[in-house]
Amino acid sequence: MFVWLFWLAPPPQEPEVTPDNPTQQITPVEPPSTTPELAEAPSLVSDSLLARVQQGEAQILTVETDLYTAQFSTKGATLLSFELKQFTMFDQETPVELVDPDSEGAMGMVFTTPNSHVVDTRTFFFTPSITEDRLDASSTERELAFEAAVGEGTLRYVYTFTPESYEVGFRIEETNVATYMTPEGYELVWNGAVPFSENANTQDTELTHHGAHARSGTDVDGITLASDEYAERTLRGSVSWIGVKNKYFGAVVIPDRLADAAELIGERTGNPEAGTVNEYFTASLLMPGPPAEVDAYRLYMGPLEFYRITAYDLGLYDMIDYGWDAFEWMTRPLAKFIFIPSFTFLAKFLPNYGLVIIVFAIILKLLLFPLTRSSYRSMARMRELQPKMEAIKEKYGDDPQKQQQAMMKMYKETGVNPLGGCMPMLLQYPIIIALWQYLQQSIQIRQQSFLWASDLSAPDVIFDLPFTIPFYGNFVAGFTILMGLSMIVQMRIQQGNAATSNPQMKMFTYLMPVFIFVIFNRFPSGLSLYYLIYNVVTAVQQKFINASIEKAKDDDGNTNGKARPNGKATNKKKADRKARKARVK
């Protein structure tokens, strides 16, 4: 397939040769702008109340703690950058950034003046509370305040920074607020998406994890741009937080008093397949009026680690997607109450998360062994009945009703349940599906290396291809190859002689691993490692089960795999042997 696609790939276009330019030169072409319309800068408003506050010069202030470095602008008193010190981008060098560089500041307050003008405070120039351009909050709690004179009142923003915490306190303090704001309230808006932090090879799958979310009552809802270029949603009544996130990191705004509503808007430009995607989100809280003199908020900006964000007891972990609603009722509890605690516990004793995945896969297969044994024994007995089933089909080929009656009679006489091999396997699928969802977005395995894989949360690329294969990519992942080979071995053992005698089964034995190989190539290597170990342990269990089945046949002398009660078959064989010996004597 690789050679065929490479052979048929169109040749690169030759650069144009002109008389003025006899040598072949490539003229660079400026790429089109992909900045979404939502990212446009807020416009100035001509209002006499705002004449002073909309004039000035921006100053950049830097705040440093032990966990992050934040940059604020006096224009808008807003965040321009928030870099995490303990987490890096896919290159494992550049710090993870949580503020969209295309935005004019992460946070803004939008309100209506008495003159009916809608304004965004990101157009205001504030005066900071410090004279230097750097504030150190790495060892003690510090505050940074910004103040602006608006009309006959003042608007003051106060940020509080605490060491060893990703939470930033935020207060809005207002005096004479009625002189510049109507009593309907205001909107607090987070502008921009959390930038991509992972490799471009996985950007198409990352799109499903990027989004804006809010909680109304006890329900968490949100929007993503994986399939749509534009999305919006409004939640009304008792909104307790809004947030934007990428695959592993997020920014959440939590008000001390409940908001009346939340609005989520997202826009995407560019081509996901070409890796030129640009997203923009706005998430806003509609705070009720009349405006309070002081409104307090908590801003969580950091990794979406389970124990860290569930400590808020506000359902923040519900932003993590665990698949379709039809499966989420079982996949999410399994991840929260089994997988995450198990990985956390094993990581205390094992030095590497690759070993954690291997040990977890072995433990899980041992726990599921009774179901596996029941399933494979039922399938083995069904294979042995295959000749009788074929004979029944041939005998009653023109009468489906009699054919069905003969089949049911055969099942009853042999004690074989045709669903016996399926039900135990179906009971394992919720665990498999939940683990598949969990490992794709587990920050626990992010940038954890194992063998040749430098990051278990990303594909383990062993070599790059000079072309791109649809649905596969432009690289080859190592653990995915091993997983596909292990699946072939495991399926051969499972099917036994049926794989060689049935051409359709033989074809399925190889087509299914190829299909999985293509799909899993761009998935995290930790997921492929898990299924590799899962298949290996399954193959070992199958060999053991098959050997026990053959041993049971030899002991019972029963060709159809059904043991006779009270060991009568064995006793009869012993009696026959004694009779033969007596005749010889």
Buried (B, 14 or more C-beta within 10 A) or exposed (E): EEEEBEEEEEEEEEEEEEEEEEEEEEEEEEEEEBEBEBBEEBEEBEBEBBEBBBEBEEBEBBBBBEBBBBBBBBBBBBBBBBBBBEBBBBEEEEBBBBBBEBBBBBBBBBBBBBEEBEBBBBBBBBBBBEEEEEBEBBEEEBBBBBBBBBBEBBBBBBBBBBEEBBBBBBBBBBBEBBBBBBEEBBBBBBBBBBBBBBBEBBBBBBBBBBBBBBBBEEEBBBBBBBEEEBBEBBBEEEBBBBBBBBBBBBBBBBBEEBBBBBBBBBBBBBEBEEEBBBBBBBBBBBBBBEBBEEBBBBBBBBBBBBEBBBEBEBBBBBBBBBBEEEBBEBBBEBBBEBBBEBBEEBBEEBEBBBBBBBBBBBEBBEEBBEBBBBBBBBBBBBBBBEEBBEEBEEEBEEEEEEBEEBBEEBBEEBEBEBEBBEEBBEEBEBBBBBBBBBBBBBBBBBBBBBEEBBBBBBBBBBEEBEEEBEEBBBBBBBBBBBBBBBBBBBBBBBBBEBBEEBEEBBEBBBEBBEEBBBEBBBBBBBBBBBBBBBBBBBBBBBEEBBEEBEEBBEEBEBEBBBBEEEEEBBEEEEEEEEEEEEEEE
